[in-house]
C-alpha cells in the first residue's frame, strides 16, 4: 500500500500545475483526466488553454522521470448535437509540442448513450 501512496505524494505538484491553467484534473492511480467546460463561443480559447496545459504537464512529467503515454491520450468533445454542430472540429486537435496526435471523438447525443 505504500507504493501507491508514495506515487500520489510524488505527483501532488501536478495538480497545482494543472490548476494554474484553469483546467480540472481527476486522478485514479496513474491515470489522469484533464477536463474543461466551456461554452461553444469559447471553444477555441479552451483548446488553446488545454494545449498549453498538456505541454506543461508533459514537461513536468519528463523532469520527474515520468512519461505521458501518447497511445492512451485522447481528446473527447461532449455536448448536444446542436452544440457540437457549432464547433469547428479542426480546433479539436490541440497543437502542442507533444510527439503524438490526439484522437478526437464526439458524443453527439445523450440519447445514444446506454447506461447499464
N, C-alpha and C positions, 0 to 999 in steps of 0.2 A: 504494500500500500504506500510505502514511502516514495517509490518511483513516480507515480502519477502526481503526488503532492509536490515533489521537487520540480517536476516539469511545469506545473501551474505557477509555482513561485518564480521559476526561471523565465517564464514568458509573460509575467504580470505587466511588465513595461509595455508590451504590445497593445494592451487595452488602452493605455493612455495615448499612445501614438495614434491609434485609430480614432479616438475621440477628438483629438486635435483637428481632424479633418471634418468633423461633423458627421461621421459615419458610425453606425452602431455595429457592435461585434458580439457574436454569440460563440462560445467555445464549448465543445464537448470532447474531452481528452485532447488529442492532437488535431482535431478537425475544427476549422473556423468558418464562420459565416459572417460576411460583411454585408450589411444592407443599409439602404437609404430609401426613404419615402419622399416622393416629390410629385407636384402637380405636373401635368403634361407640358405646360408652358415653361417649366424649368428643367426639362429632361436633359438638355444639352449641358447645362451647368452641373447637374447631378453626375453625369457621365464623366465630366472633367474632374469633379471632386473625387469620385471613386477611383479614377485613373491615377491621380496624384497619391491617393491613399495606398493603392496597390503597389505603386513604385516604392513608396517609403516602407511599406511592410516587407517587400522583397529585400530592400537594402538592410533593414533591421534583422531579418532572418539570416541573411548572409553574414552579417557582422557577429551574429550569435551562433555561428556554426550550424544553422538550420537551413532548410531549403523549402521553397514553395513547390508543390507538386503540380507542375503545369498540366499533366494529363487529367487531373481531377478539378481543375479550375474552370468555372463556368459563370456566365452572366445570364441571369434569368429575369425577364421582364414580366411582371404580373399586373393585370388590370382587366377591365371590361373590354369587350370588342370595340366599343365606341372610343374608349380612351386609347387603346393600343393602335387603332387606325390613325390617330393623330400624330403618332411618333414616327419620325424618320428612322427606320431600323438601322440605317448605316451608322448612326451615332452610338448604337448599342455595343459596338466593338471598341472598348477602351484602347486608346493609343498610348499605352505606357511603354516604357523601355524594357519590358519583360520579354524574354525569349520564348514566347508562346502565343498562340492565337486563342482567344476566348471563344467558347461556343455561345451562341445566342439562341435562346429559346423563348417562346412566348406562350403563355397560357391565355387563350383568347376568351374563355368564358367560364365563369364559375359553375355554370350548369353542366359543363362537360367533365367536371371533377367528380370522382366517385369516392365516397367515404365508406370504408369497410367497417 
